[in-house]
């Protein structure tokens, strides 16, 4: 799906609503309140009415699109821009391309990210790599030399030739790492490869026998004669950091998880021709994100 396809296929509100209805109700339209399929249309109001409970609703009711004053055509353009921007796209760029205010563009992007965060996350298996990195602004002066507490910790887990997971973690201690391992890596995994961080052996738990390491401290990045390395997950980290530095420029700790969810969602579906439709499907089936929730302390 390209930008010209979107302009051609979804240039009117009606065309957008037809697609959203197919994605929201693949087995046929139903009442959002009582789930009855006995509905009739109110074409002049762009609504459906339930013959059972009398409830009137639109295809966008209860979704991210609900109560939005932005035309659906611009929503669709924003989705394709985010989906096809490999390193992400800033709210300022969306503002310029769509001709909306920065506040609208920022809120729009975060609602799309919130839908992406609701995507399914199957357990990872086979050969899995795990690593940690630190992102954030730099603070100068002797007080900060050699310290990382002014940065945010991101844990990455990636299955070889498979999906990646990104997590905004409080730290990289063994207890934190153990929780992410238990929640994301299958017990049937073949091997888990990490660097020589001291916290990993304790974090492995019952998977300790399947744990392999590369000694980055000794400048070892691939164990000689084997495929033991963490280069695969580090390449995903590289793409993430290019997005932060080159596209978003500044990411707050509060919203870092949202940006990680966007990067993860797009990366895991980068070879799928239905990425645009998959994103819209999550947008009409996930809970809406309100501006009050987004800006809450």
NORKA-V98834 format. One record per residue. N is the residue number from 0. RES is the residue in one letter. SS is DSSP state (hx for helix, st for strand, lp for the rest). D_LAST is the distance of its C-alpha to the last C-alpha in Angstrom with 2 decimals. Layout:
BEGIN
n/res/ss/d_last
N/RES/SS/D_LAST
N/RES/SS/D_LAST
END
This chain:
BEGIN
n/res/ss/d_last
0/X/lp/37.75
1/X/lp/37.77
2/X/hx/36.35
3/X/hx/39.80
4/X/hx/39.90
5/X/hx/36.72
6/X/hx/38.18
7/X/hx/41.42
8/X/hx/40.35
9/X/lp/37.26
10/X/lp/38.02
11/X/lp/37.78
12/X/hx/35.39
13/X/hx/38.02
14/X/hx/38.37
15/X/hx/34.64
16/X/hx/34.61
17/X/hx/37.66
18/X/hx/36.02
19/X/hx/32.80
20/X/hx/35.05
21/X/hx/36.95
22/X/hx/33.88
23/X/hx/32.28
24/X/lp/35.59
25/X/lp/37.88
26/X/lp/40.22
27/X/lp/40.43
28/X/lp/38.34
29/X/lp/37.20
30/X/lp/35.49
31/X/lp/31.75
32/X/lp/32.21
33/X/lp/35.52
34/X/lp/36.22
35/X/lp/39.65
36/X/lp/41.33
37/X/lp/43.43
38/X/st/41.80
39/X/st/43.23
40/X/st/41.91
41/X/st/41.32
42/X/hx/41.90
43/X/hx/41.52
44/X/hx/37.99
45/X/lp/37.02
46/X/st/36.34
47/X/st/37.73
48/X/st/38.90
49/X/st/39.47
50/X/lp/43.00
51/X/lp/42.06
52/X/lp/39.14
53/X/lp/39.30
54/X/lp/35.66
55/X/st/35.16
56/X/st/32.62
57/X/lp/32.26
58/X/lp/31.82
59/X/lp/28.19
60/X/lp/27.32
61/X/lp/24.40
62/X/lp/23.69
63/X/lp/21.36
64/X/lp/23.93
65/X/lp/23.77
66/X/lp/23.39
67/X/lp/23.17
68/X/lp/25.32
69/X/lp/25.96
70/X/lp/29.45
71/X/hx/29.80
72/X/hx/32.03
73/X/hx/29.21
74/X/hx/26.96
75/X/hx/29.85
76/X/hx/30.30
77/X/hx/26.69
78/X/hx/27.13
79/X/hx/30.39
80/X/hx/29.05
81/X/hx/26.27
82/X/hx/28.77
83/X/lp/31.49
84/X/lp/29.58
85/X/lp/30.30
86/X/lp/27.87
87/X/lp/25.24
88/X/lp/24.92
89/X/lp/22.46
90/X/hx/20.81
91/X/hx/23.04
92/X/hx/26.07
93/X/hx/25.23
94/X/hx/24.82
95/X/hx/28.31
96/X/hx/29.98
97/X/hx/28.85
98/X/lp/29.04
99/X/lp/25.62
100/X/lp/22.91
101/X/hx/20.42
102/X/hx/17.49
103/X/hx/19.61
104/X/hx/20.52
105/X/hx/17.03
106/X/hx/15.89
107/X/hx/19.33
108/X/hx/19.18
109/X/hx/15.93
110/X/hx/17.49
111/X/hx/20.58
112/X/hx/18.86
113/X/hx/17.25
114/X/hx/20.85
115/X/hx/22.23
116/X/lp/20.03
117/X/lp/21.84
118/X/lp/25.19
119/X/lp/27.56
120/X/lp/27.80
121/X/lp/31.33
122/X/lp/32.34
123/X/st/33.74
124/X/lp/37.36
125/X/lp/40.32
126/X/st/39.61
127/X/st/35.94
128/X/st/34.49
129/X/st/31.42
130/X/st/29.94
131/X/st/26.92
132/X/st/25.78
133/X/st/23.30
134/X/st/21.50
135/X/lp/19.71
136/X/lp/20.84
137/X/lp/23.70
138/X/lp/23.92
139/X/lp/27.48
140/X/lp/29.52
141/X/hx/31.29
142/X/hx/28.27
143/X/hx/26.72
144/X/lp/30.06
145/X/lp/30.24
146/X/lp/26.67
147/X/lp/24.02
148/X/lp/21.02
149/X/lp/19.68
150/X/lp/19.73
151/X/st/18.11
152/X/st/20.50
153/X/st/21.51
154/X/st/24.06
155/X/st/26.58
156/X/st/29.18
157/X/st/31.86
158/X/st/35.00
159/X/lp/37.99
160/X/lp/38.77
161/X/lp/35.81
162/X/lp/32.06
163/X/st/29.32
164/X/st/26.06
165/X/st/23.11
166/X/st/20.43
167/X/st/17.56
168/X/st/18.67
169/X/lp/17.73
170/X/lp/21.37
171/X/lp/24.86
172/X/lp/26.42
173/X/hx/28.94
174/X/hx/26.90
175/X/hx/24.10
176/X/hx/26.82
177/X/hx/28.78
178/X/hx/26.05
179/X/hx/25.79
180/X/hx/29.59
181/X/hx/30.07
182/X/hx/27.67
183/X/hx/28.98
184/X/st/32.52
185/X/lp/35.48
186/X/lp/37.88
187/X/lp/40.66
188/X/lp/39.39
189/X/lp/42.30
190/X/st/40.76
191/X/st/37.42
192/X/st/37.58
193/X/st/35.30
194/X/lp/35.78
195/X/lp/36.97
196/X/lp/33.65
197/X/lp/34.69
198/X/hx/31.91
199/X/hx/33.23
200/X/hx/36.48
201/X/hx/34.85
202/X/hx/32.06
203/X/lp/34.75
204/X/hx/35.97
205/X/hx/38.67
206/X/hx/38.50
207/X/hx/39.71
208/X/hx/43.14
209/X/hx/41.71
210/X/st/39.77
211/X/st/41.10
212/X/st/39.88
213/X/lp/40.61
214/X/lp/40.89
215/X/hx/38.85
216/X/hx/39.59
217/X/hx/43.25
218/X/lp/42.59
219/X/lp/43.27
220/X/lp/41.36
221/X/st/43.75
222/X/lp/45.99
223/X/lp/49.52
224/X/lp/51.28
225/X/lp/48.35
226/X/lp/45.28
227/X/lp/42.98
228/X/st/40.19
229/X/lp/36.47
230/X/hx/37.10
231/X/hx/35.88
232/X/hx/32.30
233/X/hx/32.35
234/X/hx/33.38
235/X/hx/30.25
236/X/hx/28.19
237/X/hx/30.20
238/X/hx/29.32
239/X/hx/25.58
240/X/hx/25.83
241/X/hx/28.00
242/X/hx/25.31
243/X/hx/22.67
244/X/hx/25.27
245/X/hx/27.35
246/X/hx/25.24
247/X/hx/21.50
248/X/lp/22.17
249/X/lp/18.63
250/X/lp/16.04
251/X/lp/12.65
252/X/lp/12.09
253/X/lp/8.90
254/X/lp/11.32
255/X/hx/14.48
256/X/hx/15.19
257/X/hx/15.51
258/X/hx/17.99
259/X/hx/19.80
260/X/hx/20.23
261/X/hx/21.74
262/X/hx/24.05
263/X/hx/25.11
264/X/hx/25.84
265/X/hx/27.90
266/X/hx/29.66
267/X/hx/30.80
268/X/lp/32.22
269/X/lp/33.56
270/X/lp/37.15
271/X/lp/36.69
272/X/lp/38.21
273/X/lp/36.00
274/X/hx/32.62
275/X/hx/31.88
276/X/hx/32.93
277/X/hx/31.09
278/X/hx/27.80
279/X/hx/28.55
280/X/hx/29.53
281/X/hx/26.15
282/X/hx/24.56
283/X/hx/26.75
284/X/hx/26.43
285/X/lp/22.75
286/X/lp/20.12
287/X/lp/18.50
288/X/lp/14.94
289/X/lp/13.71
290/X/hx/11.97
291/X/hx/9.57
292/X/hx/8.80
293/X/hx/8.74
294/X/hx/6.44
295/X/lp/3.80
296/X/lp/0.00
END
